[in-house]
Amino acid sequence: MLNRPRCWVIRRFASQHAYQKTLNLPQTKFANRSNLQRTVNELIPESCDKIYKSQLQEFLSKIEELGDDSNAKLKLVEENLFVLQDGPPYANGDLHYGHALNKILKDIINRYQLSQGKYIFYKPGWDCHGLPIEMKALKQFNPDQLGKVSPVKIRAMASNHARKAIKLQKEQFGKFAIMTDWDKPYVTMESEYEINQLRVFLKLVSRGLIKRQNKPVYWGTETRTALAEGELEYNENHKSKAAYVEFPLTKDSCSKLFESANITPVADVSLLIWTTTPWTLFSNRAICFNEKYEYQLLRDNNNGGNYVVVESNLAEKLEFLINYQKVAAVSGSALSRLQYTNPLLGDRVERPLLHGDHVTNSAGTGLVHTAPGHGFDDYNVAHNHKVEVVSPVDAAGRFKLEELPPHLHELLTEHQTGLPRLVLEPSTAKVILDMLQKMGMLCSSHDYTHSYPYDWRSKKPVIIRATPQWFADLHDVKGDAIESLEKVKFYPDRGNARLSSFIKNRNEWCISRQRSWGVPIPAFYKKDDPDVTLMTEETVAHVIQVIREKGIDAWFKFDDSNMADWLPPRYKNEANSYYRGKDTMDVWFDSGTAWNELKDFYLKELKLKQLPTYLADVYLEGSDQHRGWFQSSTLTRVAYSGKPVAPFKTLITHGFTLDENGIKMSKSIGNVISPDAIIQGDKTRGLPALGVDGLRYLVAQSNFTADVAAGPVIMNHVAEALKKFRLAFRFLLGNLQKATFQKISYDQLRPIDKYTLYKLQELQITARTFYNENNFSKVLTAVQYHMSNDLSALYFDISKDSLYSDALDSFKRQQIQTVLLQILLSYTAIIGPILPTLVQEVWNALPLKWLGEEEHQKLTVFRTWPHYDIPESAKNSFANCELRLLDEFQRQFDTLEKSITKPVQTVTRIRSSECPLPYNEDELADILRTARVEIISGGVPEETETEISLPNGTKLHMLVRPSELSKCPRCWKHNSSQEDTLCSRCNDTIHNKA
């Protein structure tokens, strides 16, 4: 080239440029990159709202056509409708990546089911009641004002906050491309939802499952309300001040104990207990032992020879007992006749020793301090033996001095503030331990790090405190609930054991909360004796009717003027002797009854007379909901129906969101990535703008059954993957624009075309398998592999020459375009559930003529998968021959002189001496990307020809050599008779065009 005249070089490039216009180069309006504004304004409405409403309306029309035939309707529902119940997010604050993870996973499942011929019902929801919103409402008031704010005002402020949050979150959810009707959500603070919730409560009342008891509950001292187990977080590094404390036996009990040990009474005996909550010692009313154990009587050689009692095995482990001498052993049953006193209380009341199955010999002393007002096992034992339950601690976690002996008042009062001490303050523990030391009751103390329950909202440690609360009795319900889970499919499988375990270990559910923002517990209390309550099936049914007429806020207008309205007529004369309760229901009861939305859909909208076996096909939430929404949904549904049937057929759980270092995303740490930062990017944090589909791809490519990580590295990988998808679609669409729109039948396709369709069929089967397993990351992996290996590196590369250089209406070009169309249809179907706006953009760019208006419209809504029935021979005919030829071609090509840099500069000779090849020279030239192929039948192979043995036993000989012809300035294949002259193929194509 350097030796050529400059004018020749200019002339040659001008010639090549002139021929470029004669090529069928790809042309498409499909963009190189997504446009966020267009995605939000056009593509999301087209691929979400329009599709959801269209398919649901079609289903409703089919239901309507069945008239009053309830059986036919039920069959249509069970066979053709797919229902995914939305676990309602909390209406408070901006959305985070966890919200995106949850909603997008649900949408992928819905869209896949739609593509498989199902109709979809998916109603989004919001959880609105509860403490966080109430606290937001109360923030504007100072402590002096709080007690004067009416419940109605609190509720109005909380409602306003929730509605603003729903509006904000709805806008943010709208950018996730979720297929639903956002204008028709369910909201737990809406009147009809609250009425339905109260009806569920009414059913539990009618079945005798709702009870009021003064018993211990988890209590949040910061939030001043009872808490359910599902509202707790366990801090594994909580530090407590633990103590070994001695309680003296009575004189008579000392004698009995010595008698059991065959020892002459010589000194006093104490029971040694271990506690991590010294503040509960004032509530001690019994000490528990286990009658199955043996106990040691130990003498203190340094303290006047007094004795302590400890379980035998544990006596060996307590180092501070090194100076104690073993005197005798007694059976646990010998302790049952004994009594002791609690010197802290300054009384001489003799208190019992009681057997307890909960007493172990793995830690402590084998003797358990029992405060029935501050422990669940303590309460159960005390209740069985009619031991009093006391809890001298108020809602803020301070001692109630009026319920404690006078000699403790000064000790338990803070000198700085004059207020009673907070029981959880370290200074309180110190004061109590000092008092125990002075009284000779403290044997030893130490710091103790252990797992301890915290309020998940305030992030503060809770206490166990006995207060009068309303409980749902689960003893009879949980058996049916566990049985119902036996028929449920869990993904991952470990969810079954987890949910079953939570339900199995739960006997009661404390459903009352001391808040204003919620659904009221419709109970009435006697004014002159608040311990007397009135709540029956009749009264609750009447309250529901009044609330329907007056609105739920009317319950919270606590005046006496209209009490007669709230009670059934037969209570008219005594109505004014009652007042309405102020407790509201646990918010898990609120959201747990969301299955009512599905029940109403079936009975009211579809007008079924019988509900399907399962209300929802799928429930999908985070793994923390095993103890929350999954559990409350199962319990309320089973309790309401009285049948062992869960509200869901399949239960799917996902993990939490982490940063790339494996640390849980947290605002306090500063590692939270918002969905908006993923969509629009954040240069300051090195986050590329992924757009809507990038956010969805990020979710889908993760193993969501474990915790899910996100960060700059992962997001850059996602950006690269999306580019490859867009390039592939640009190639497909660009080569489907210039066409005669003629689809060629399968029988008329070339072997390489049939092989490509076979691999496409194989991809669909693989993708379906992974979709059915909810393994979306493997769907993407399979598509990416196919796109790189079967398309980009093979079929696309093979097809480019014909697509660009052959005549527009050539048969081979039509064959290729037929396959390209099927590739596009398959790819849009397979990745449609994951990348719906990308697919919608592709769909909008596809010429309507390829499908016809009716088929195009159907596919626009349902995205059904193309059906292929390609025989195995399609794979074998290519894989066993062409792939072997390709390998040998590449081997020989690599040995050619360095000036030969492209296959189009070569000629390939193939000699077949045994049988004719099933391909012509033109097809093989495409496959090998060589300038041309010469097929020779028979003859003696030359020494330069390499033998190739095919799997079927056929022997071929191949030789790859540089082409002796010149480069065609149009197609660039070295098939021209002289330089700067068209090859015969290109000359004929241009001549025919002319």
C-alpha positions, 0 to 999 in steps of 0.5 A: 500500500505504501508503494501505491500512488496517493491518487490510487489510494484516494480512488480506492477508498472513494470506490468502497464508500460509493458501494456502501450505499448499495449494502443492506446495512442495519437500520433501526430507530432502536437506540444505543442506550435507554432514555430515562424520560422516555422510559418513565413517560412512555415505556412503563405505561405501555409495558405495565399499566396498559398490559395489566389492565388489558389482560385483567379486563379480558379475564373479567370478560370471560368470567362475565360470559359464564353468568351464574355458573359458579362451578365454571367460574371457580374452575376458570379461576383455579386453572387460569388465574395467577394471584400474588398477594402483596405484603404491604410496605410500611407507609413511612419514608422513602423507598430503599433497595430492599423495597425494589428487590421485593417488588421487582421479584414479585413482578418478574414472577407475575410477568413470567406467569402471564407469558405462560398463559395465565391471567394476573391479579396483583393488588399492591398494598400499604401498611399504615397503622402503628407506632413509627407513624404515630411517633412522627405525628407526635414529634411536633409536640413537647413533653408537656403537650403530649398528654393533652393531645387528643387521640382524634388529633393524633389519628388525623396527623398520623393519617395525613403523614401516611397518605403523603408517604403513600403518594411519595412511595407510589411515585417511586414504585412507579419507576420500577416498571411494576405491572399493576394498577397503582390507582387501586391499591389496598390501604390498611387505614381505609374504612373497608379494610378496617371493617374486614379486619374487625370481622376477622376479630369478631370470628376469633371472639365467637370462637372463644380465642380472644382473652384478657389476662394480666400476664407478662408481655414484652414491653417497650419502655421507649415506645410505652407499649406491649410488643409481639415477638415479631417486633423484637430484634436480638442483640447478641452483645447485650451486657447485663450485671449478673449476680448470685444471690442468697435467699434464706430458708425459714427456720422450719425449712432448715430443719426439714432440709437437715433432716432429709440430709441426715444432718444435725441442724447447726446453722442457717441455710440459703438458696443460691440463685443466679439472675441477670435482672437484679431489678426483678428481685423486688418482685420475687415470689417463689424459687423454682427447682427441678425435682429430677436433679440432685442438690448439694448442701455446701458449708461456707467455711469463711462465714460462720459455717452457714450453708447454701443449696446448689444443683450438684453438677453446677456446684462443681463449676462455680469458682467462687464456691471454692471455700465451700465444703460439700456436706450432703446431697439431697434429691430435688423432691426434698425441696418441695416441702421448703419455704424461704423469705425475701429480706429485700421486701422487709416482710416475713412472708414465707414463700414457696419452692416450686418444681419447674420443668424449665429449670436446667442444670446447664447454667446458673445454680439449678435454683431459679429466682421466680418473679411472675410479673417479669417472666413467662416461665415464672408466670406459668408456674405461678399461675399453676400454684396460685402465686401472686403476680406483681410488677411494680414497674410503670410504662416508662420502665421506672419503679412504681414506688407506691407498690413497693415497701416504704424502706425502698423508696429512697433507695430507688429514687434518683437523687438528681431528678427525684423520679423513680429509678429506671430499671434498666439503668446501670446505676440502678443495678449498682444500687441494688447490688450494694444493698444486697451486699449490705444485707449479706445476700450478695454472693458474687456479681459479674458482667454478663454478655448475652443475647437480649431482646430489643425493640425493633423500632426504638432499638432499645432493650425491652423489659418483660412486664405484667400488664392487663392485655388482650391475647389471641389463644393459639393453643388450638389454632397452631396445630391446624396452622402447622398442618396447613404448611405441609401442603405449601411449597417453600422456596427455599425449602428451609423456610418451612422449618423456620415458619413452622418453628415460630408457630409451634413455639407460640401459644398466645399472641398479645394483640393489644397495643397502647397507642391511638393510631390503629384499629381499636380493640372493641372492648368496654370496661366498667367505670367503677371496676376496670377489671370487669370487661364486656366484649362478646360476639354480640357487642363486637358485631354492634360496634362494627355496625356503628363504626361503619355508620360513624367512622372509626375515629368516632370510637376515639372520641372518649366522652360519655354522651353517646355510650348507648350508641356503642352497645346493643339495645339491651344494654341501654340502661347500663351503657353509661356505666361502661367506657370504651377501651383505648387499646388498638390492635397489633399492626401484624393483625392489621397486615395479617388480614390482608387476605381479605382483599383476595376474598372480596375479589373472589366473592364481590368482583368475580361473584364466586359462591365458593372460594378457591382452596388457596387465596393466593398462589404466592406470598413473597417477602423477606426472610424476616417475615417468617416471624412477622407477616407470614406467621400472622397471615397464616394464623389469622386465616386458619383461625378465621376459617377453622380449617388447616389451609394457609392463605398461600400455595407457595411461599418465597423468601428473599434475603437482606440487602448488603453492600459489596463488603457484605455489610448490611445496608444501614443509614447509620453506617452510610452504605445505603444505595437508594433505587434512584441512585441505581437508576440515575447513577451517583458519580460521587460514589462511582455508581453508573446510571443503570436505568429502570432495566438496570435496576431490575437486572441488578435484582434478577442477577442475584441469588435472592434466597441469600442476602443480596449485595449491590455496589459500584463493581456489581453495577458496572458488570450490570451496565456491560451486560445491558449493553450486550443486550441492546447491541444484540437487539439492534442487530436483530431489529436493524436486519429486520427493517429492510425485508420482503417480510416473508417467513420461510417454512422450517423445511426450507431452512438451511442446516445452520438455520435449523441448528440455530432454532434448535439451540433457541428451543434448548434455551427456552426449555432451560429458561423455563426450568429456571423460571419455574424454580424462581432462579432468575439469575440462571435465566440471565446466565443461560441467555448471556451464554447463548447470546455470546456463543450461539449468536454473536460468535456464530450465527450473527457472524455467519449471517452478516455477509448475506444480510448486508451483501445479498439482494434484498429479496434473496432466498437465503436472506429471507431464510436468515431473517426468518431465524432472526425474527424467531430469535427476537421473539424468543429473546423478548419472551425470555427476558421480558419478565426481567427487562420489560421496558427494554422489551417494550422498546424492542417491540415498538421498533419491530415492523408490524408486517412481520407478525400481522396486527392481530398477532402483534396485539396478542403478543403485546399483552401476553408476551407468549413464548414461541413454540418450536418442535425442532427434532434432535437431528437439527442439532446433530446435523450441524454440531457433528459436522460444521463445528468440527470443520470450524475447528479445523479451519481455525487451526489451519487459518492460524498457521497462514502468513501474517498478512492473512488476517481475516477468513475472507482472504482465504479459500477452503477446499473440502474433499469428500471421498466417501459420501456427498456433504449435506451442504453446498459450497455457498453454505459452507463458505458462510459457516467458515466465513471464508471467501469461497469453498471448493467441494471436491468429490473423490480423488486422491487427497494432496499432502497439504490436505488434512484429514478430518474424521466426523463422529458418524465415521465420514472422512473429509480432507481440508485445505485452507489457503490464501485466496488468489483473487482480489478484495471486492470493494463492496463485500470485502471477500477476496473473490474479485477477478481484479482489484477495485472490481466487484465480485460476481455476486455483488455485480449481479446484486447491483445489476438486479437492483438497477 
